[in-house]
Amino acid sequence: MLPLEASHHSERLKKRVTRFTQIGLIMAALLLGKDVQKVVAQTDTTLQKPQAQTTETEFRNPLYEIFGDQLIDGTQLELKNKVFITIDNSNSPKMLKRMVEKLESEGVTAVMFPNVGNMSINNPDEQALYKKMYRDGFQFGYQPSEHQDPKDPKMTFGKLDDDFSYTLKIMRKVLDDPNFHFEVARAPLGHFDARPWMQLTHYRQLVNIKWNVYPRADNTQKYFNRSFPELSEEGKIVLLHILSADETWINTYLGQIVDRKGRDSIITFDQLIAHH
C-alpha cells in the first residue's frame, strides 16, 4: 500500500497525464482548424472549470481553455474565499529577506518565481536565504531566467526549454537539492497563450499560476478593500515583486488580511497544488 503522500502524488500524476492527453488533442484541433470549443466539451468535463467561473474574455479565447485544470487563476472552486501570495523576480536579496520575515511573522509562506539571471548564485548570504525559505515551506516556480517574453517572435520552444533546464540546474545548486523540480510556472507579462509557452508547460507538465491582485498598480486602502472583501467567491492570487512599493504593501496590508479573513484563508503551496 502506498504511503499517503505517495498516493496523493500518484493521483495528481494520473490527473495530469489525463489532462495533457486532452491538451494534445486540443492542440491538434487548433492545427487542423477544428472547433476547439467542441473538442473541449468532448473531453473529461470533470477537469474543466464551470463556465460560470470563467470571464467572458477568457471563455472566448480557445488558447486559454487549453490549459483546463493546468491553470490556476482564482476561479477554481477550491480557492473560494482564499488568498495565495506569490513573489516574482529576484533582484534584491536584502529586500526579499525583509519581505520573507514579515510573511513568516504572520505565519504565511509564498511561491516565488525567481529570475535566476538576477541571482548571485555564489553569494553565500543569498544562497542561505533561499535555502532557509525552502526549508520553511516557501516554494519556487519556473519563470524564464532573464524574464524573456514568450511572445517575442524570436522565442521558440527549444530556446525556452533550454532556459528551463538551465534555471532548474541553478535552483538545484542554490537550494542544495539535486531532486528539486518545478511544479508550477508563470509566464512573463502574463503571456500564457504564447505558443512556445504552451508547448513548454505541456511538455514539462507544469501548472500555470496567474494572478488577479496586483498591488503595485494601486497601493491604496480603497483598492485593498475592493480586492479583499470578508467573503469572496473568487480566490485572490497576489502578485508581488521585490520592490519598495510591494514591501510597503506587505507591511501595511498583510496583517489586515489575517485580521479580516483569518490566517487559514492564506493558503500554502501544498494546499494550492493538492487538486492539480
C-alpha positions in Angstrom: 0.0 0.0 0.0 1.4 3.4 -1.0 2.1 5.9 1.8 -0.5 8.7 1.9 1.9 11.3 0.4 2.8 9.0 -2.5 -0.8 8.1 -3.0 -1.7 11.8 -3.4 1.2 12.3 -5.8 0.1 9.3 -7.8 -3.5 10.6 -8.1 -2.1 14.1 -9.1 0.1 12.5 -11.7 -2.9 10.5 -13.1 -4.9 13.6 -13.4 -2.1 15.5 -15.0 -1.4 12.7 -17.6 -5.1 12.6 -18.5 -5.2 16.4 -18.8 -2.2 16.6 -21.0 -3.6 13.9 -23.3 -6.6 16.2 -23.7 -4.3 19.2 -24.3 -2.6 17.2 -27.1 -6.0 16.6 -28.8 -7.0 20.2 -28.5 -3.7 21.5 -29.9 -4.1 19.1 -32.8 -7.6 20.5 -33.3 -6.1 24.0 -33.4 -3.6 22.9 -36.1 -6.3 21.2 -38.1 -8.7 24.2 -37.9 -11.3 22.2 -35.8 -13.8 23.8 -33.4 -11.8 23.9 -30.2 -14.8 24.5 -28.0 -16.4 21.3 -29.3 -13.2 19.4 -28.5 -13.1 20.9 -25.0 -16.8 19.8 -24.5 -16.0 16.3 -25.6 -13.1 15.8 -23.2 -13.5 14.9 -19.5 -15.7 17.6 -18.1 -14.6 16.8 -14.5 -11.4 18.6 -15.2 -12.9 21.8 -16.6 -13.8 24.9 -14.8 -17.5 25.7 -14.6 -18.4 28.2 -17.3 -19.9 30.5 -14.7 -16.5 30.8 -13.1 -14.9 32.0 -16.4 -14.8 35.6 -17.5 -16.3 36.4 -20.9 -12.9 37.3 -22.4 -11.3 34.1 -21.2 -14.2 32.0 -22.5 -13.8 33.5 -26.0 -10.1 32.6 -26.1 -9.7 28.9 -27.1 -6.0 29.0 -26.2 -6.8 29.9 -22.6 -9.3 27.0 -22.5 -6.5 24.5 -23.5 -4.9 24.7 -20.0 -8.0 23.5 -18.2 -7.0 22.4 -14.7 -3.4 23.1 -15.5 -4.0 26.8 -15.0 -4.8 28.3 -11.6 -6.4 31.8 -11.8 -8.5 32.1 -8.7 -11.8 30.9 -10.2 -11.4 27.3 -9.0 -14.0 26.4 -6.5 -11.4 25.1 -4.0 -9.9 28.6 -3.9 -13.2 30.2 -2.9 -12.5 33.0 -0.3 -8.8 32.0 -0.1 -5.7 34.1 -0.6 -2.4 33.0 -2.2 0.8 35.1 -2.1 3.3 35.0 -5.0 6.6 36.9 -5.5 8.2 37.5 -8.9 11.9 38.3 -9.7 15.0 38.1 -7.5 16.7 41.5 -7.9 17.3 42.5 -4.2 18.1 39.7 -1.6 18.1 42.3 1.2 14.6 43.4 0.4 13.4 39.9 -0.2 14.8 38.9 3.2 12.7 41.6 4.9 9.6 40.7 3.0 10.0 37.0 3.9 10.5 37.9 7.5 7.2 39.9 7.5 5.4 37.0 5.8 6.7 34.5 8.4 5.8 36.8 11.3 2.2 36.2 10.2 2.7 32.5 9.6 2.5 32.9 5.8 4.6 31.3 3.1 4.5 32.1 -0.7 5.6 30.8 -4.1 8.5 32.7 -5.6 9.1 32.8 -9.4 12.8 33.9 -9.5 14.7 35.2 -12.5 18.0 33.3 -11.9 19.8 35.7 -14.2 19.4 38.3 -11.4 20.7 36.0 -8.7 24.3 36.0 -7.3 24.4 32.2 -7.1 27.9 32.2 -5.5 27.0 34.7 -2.8 26.8 32.6 0.5 24.3 35.0 2.1 21.9 34.9 -0.8 22.2 31.1 -1.0 21.5 30.9 2.7 18.3 33.0 2.3 16.9 30.8 -0.5 17.8 27.6 1.4 16.0 28.9 4.5 12.9 29.9 2.5 12.9 26.4 1.0 13.2 24.7 4.4 10.5 27.0 5.9 7.9 25.9 3.3 8.3 28.5 0.6 8.2 27.0 -2.9 9.8 28.1 -6.2 8.2 28.1 -9.6 9.7 28.4 -13.1 10.0 31.8 -14.8 12.5 32.4 -17.6 15.9 33.3 -16.3 16.0 36.8 -17.8 12.2 37.4 -17.8 12.2 36.7 -21.6 8.8 37.4 -23.3 7.4 34.1 -24.7 5.6 36.2 -27.4 8.9 37.5 -28.7 9.0 36.5 -32.4 12.5 35.1 -31.8 11.4 32.9 -29.0 11.0 29.2 -29.7 10.0 26.1 -27.7 13.6 24.9 -28.0 15.0 28.1 -26.5 12.5 28.2 -23.8 13.1 24.5 -22.9 16.9 25.1 -22.8 16.2 28.0 -20.4 14.0 25.8 -18.3 16.8 23.2 -18.0 19.3 26.0 -17.1 17.1 27.5 -14.5 16.4 24.1 -12.9 20.1 23.4 -12.7 20.7 26.8 -11.0 17.9 26.3 -8.5 19.1 22.8 -7.6 22.5 24.2 -6.9 21.2 27.2 -4.9 18.8 25.0 -2.8 21.4 22.2 -2.5 18.7 19.7 -3.5 19.5 17.6 -6.6 15.9 16.3 -6.6 14.2 19.7 -6.7 11.8 20.1 -9.5 9.4 22.8 -10.7 5.6 22.0 -10.4 4.3 25.5 -11.3 5.3 28.3 -13.7 4.4 31.9 -14.5 4.7 33.4 -18.0 6.4 36.8 -18.1 3.9 39.7 -18.8 1.1 37.2 -18.4 1.6 35.8 -21.9 0.4 32.4 -21.1 -1.2 32.0 -24.5 2.1 32.2 -26.4 2.6 29.0 -28.4 6.2 28.3 -27.1 4.9 28.8 -23.5 2.0 26.4 -24.1 4.4 23.8 -25.6 6.8 24.1 -22.7 4.2 23.8 -20.0 2.6 20.9 -21.8 6.0 19.1 -22.3 7.2 19.8 -18.7 3.8 19.2 -17.1 3.7 22.5 -15.3 0.7 24.2 -13.7 0.4 27.8 -14.7 -0.2 30.4 -11.9 -1.9 33.6 -13.0 -2.8 36.5 -10.7 -5.8 38.7 -10.1 -4.5 41.1 -7.5 -1.7 43.4 -8.5 -0.9 45.8 -5.6 1.7 47.8 -7.5 -1.0 49.0 -9.8 -2.9 50.6 -6.9 -1.4 50.6 -3.5 -4.4 52.3 -1.8 -6.7 51.2 1.0 -9.6 51.5 -1.4 -8.1 49.0 -3.8 -7.3 46.7 -0.9 -10.9 46.9 0.4 -12.2 46.1 -3.0 -9.7 43.2 -3.6 -10.2 41.6 -0.2 -13.8 41.6 1.0 -14.6 39.4 4.0 -16.2 36.9 1.7 -15.3 36.3 -1.9 -16.4 33.8 -4.5 -13.1 34.2 -6.2 -9.8 33.2 -4.8 -7.2 36.0 -4.6 -3.8 35.4 -6.1 -1.5 38.3 -5.2 1.4 39.2 -7.5 4.2 40.9 -5.6 7.7 42.0 -6.9 10.8 42.7 -4.9 10.2 46.4 -4.9 9.7 49.0 -2.2 6.1 49.5 -3.1 5.4 45.8 -2.7 7.3 45.7 0.6 5.2 48.6 1.8 2.0 46.6 0.8 3.1 43.6 2.8 3.9 45.7 5.9 0.6 47.7 5.5 -1.9 45.1 4.4 -0.8 41.5 5.2 -2.0 41.9 8.8 -5.3 43.3 7.6 -5.9 40.2 5.5 -5.2 38.0 8.5 -7.5 40.1 10.7 -10.3 40.3 8.1 -10.3 36.8 6.7 -8.3 34.7 9.2 -4.9 33.2 8.9 -6.3 30.0 7.5 -7.6 31.9 4.4 -4.0 32.4 3.3 -3.2 29.0 1.7 0.1 27.2 1.3 1.7 25.9 -1.9 0.8 22.3 -0.9 -2.9 23.3 -0.4 -2.9 25.2 -3.7 -1.5 22.3 -5.7 -3.3 19.5 -4.0 -6.1 19.5 -6.5 -3.8 19.6 -9.5 
